[in-house]
Amino acid sequence: GVTAQDSGPNSQMISAMLVIRVQDVNDNAPQISVNTLTSGNAEVSENSKVGTFVAHISAADQDSGRNGELSCSLHSENFFLEHLRQNQYKVITATPLDRETRSHYDITITCQDLGSPPRVTTKVISINVLDANDHSPVFAKPLYTATLRENNKPNAFVLQVNATDLDSGNNGKITYSIDGDDHKYFHIHPSTGIIRANVELDREQVPQVKFEVVAKDNGQVPEVAKAVVIVDILDVNDEPPFFILSSYSFHVFENEPSNTAVGIVSASDPDTRPHNQVEFQLLADSSADNFVIEPYTGEITTSRSLDREAKDVHYLTVLASNPGQPHLSASATVTVYVGDENDNSPDIVFPNDYNNTVHVSNKAPKGHVLTRVIANDLDINSNGKLIYSIAEGDKEGRFDIDSNSGAITVK
């Protein structure tokens, strides 16, 4: 109130009510409050539907009238500011989000009053895009090849496979395994993808192993990928040669020239080149000098003309060996039968120059055996069979000789 009083005696006083109205000026900027429903940045899952809630926005201005009236906006291709009621908004997604393309957004909310001149406030909202298991693991290549030398030690390193997953966290964490029952030969480390041998491998039994490896992520609904692994088992010289037969029998006629074919022996080696090359040789013995063997074909020929009457059967030992290390070999026996030719004349033992006379009585009857011619022939069979006959001297025909036995009788 306002009071007025004069200064005279018996002064009078009067009062009046004075109302002062404070006219507002636009001296307060808008205030923006963000509620993300989390303790930190706003979060939204990738691949969420358009219109998914991200944050709640509240705006306020202490000024009055148009100075306190607010207008808020958001400029973003991926998010939209939806008006709820006076000074209340919510931020929603405007497009599907892909975390693997972009995992974080900083968007700016702008609120402006209607004063003159207007006051403007901005607020930055940080938004993290949460991962969804929307990517499968991918191997670096669909086919892996490796080699492993046979007779390996168990747990020998073979190779390492690698797969990646664009997802994050458990959705991108990969576990490796071997598909099927080929884990009897190999095992794989579930985290590193390193493949090692379970057992000692024999190339002659298992020359190659082909199997599939699996990469699986750890999402709630896991995604998987597969790749093929081929492991070739490399050869070492661990197999000796072996003959097709343990013994061989051949025939060759006597008196044939040197280099006459006798026969062929055959051997093989289960190893691969160069460990499977087989070389033949004859072991030195009493018969070996009579024959030659071709070292790579196994063909046996004579080195000289043979004489059956000197030796009718030759026993040889053939050695088959490979040139690798260690030096491995096998042996087989070869029997060579020398065939007969009629190259020997009969030899008359009796009569001879020192014993050629027999005595007979003049009373000897017809058929009486006077003596027997004794002869032999070094040849065999028909070549050595003798036929006896009187060549000359019995002009009167008094005697007879048995063609088979050589017995001479009175005729």
Secondary structure, DSSP 4 states (H G I P E B T S, - for coil): -EEEE-SSTT--EEEE----PPPP------EEEEE-SSSSSEEEETTPPTT-EEEEEEEE-SS-GGGG-EEEEE--SSEEEEEEETTEEEEEESS---TTT--EEEEEEEEEESSSS--EEEEEEEEEEEP-S----EES-SEEEEEEESSPPTT-EEEE--EE-SS-GGGG-EEEEE-TTGGGTEEE-TTT-EEEESS---TTT-SEEEEEEEEEE-SSS--EEEEEEEEEEEP-S----EESSSEEEEEEETTPPTT-EEEE--EE-SSPTTTT--EEEEPPSTTGGGEEE-TTT-EEEESS---TTT-SEEEEEEEEE-SSSS--EEEEEEEEEEEP-S----EEEESBTTB------TTPPTT-EEEE-EEE-SS-GGGT-------SS-TT--EEE-TTT-EEEE-
